Amino acid sequence: MNLKLLSITLFLFSTICFSQTITAPEPDFEGEIVAVTADNEHQELEMVTTSVKSGQSVGRMVTGVGKVKARVIAKGKTSTTQIKQSDTLYFIYNHGSNKVLPTKIIQLLEFKQRKKHREYLVSSSSNVSGQTDTGVLDLIKFKATKYGESSYLIKVSNLPAGEYAFFVGAEETYDGNFFTVVE
């Protein structure tokens, strides 16, 4: 009997001590997204208006044979918002209402660093191989739950160091909410 009581006590103690409870306030404005730290401090993500650029390979321009690619481009090599790598990262997004399925209005993408910018490959086609990848986004999975009156609590697990951006809202937008995960 004592062993059973000890087991229950240890389980409750570990649950209370090691569970993450987010109590940070909702962002003030609709469309705003913030990162939340373990001590419930929040940090705004860097808002960047991106552009879409497409281009051909030199071979395609000269001979007509080669690749065409379209990319989403964000100015700057890295985000001004730095988040320390953790097993789980938390974000709060104020959508104005939390009645919509979160995966319909929240997209998380990983961007590649280049010399002067960050980019995400949207589409690629080759008239040599016949291979075409158009409009298929490689979205990062997350869990989201209702939070407060009009927001979502977004939980992302095991995000490696790198450049990331949330694109949020019901309409298509070029505004990305960027952050860098650092080791």
Secondary structure, DSSP 8 states (H G I E B T S, - for coil): -HHHHHHHHHHHHHHHHH---------SSTT-EEEE-TTS-EEE-EEEE-EEEEEE-HHHHHHS-SEEEEEEEEESSS-S-EEE--SEEEEEEE-S-S-S-GGGTEEEEEEEE-SSEEEEEEEEEETTT--EEES-------EEEEETTTEEEEEEES--SEEEEEEESSS--SEEEEEEEE-
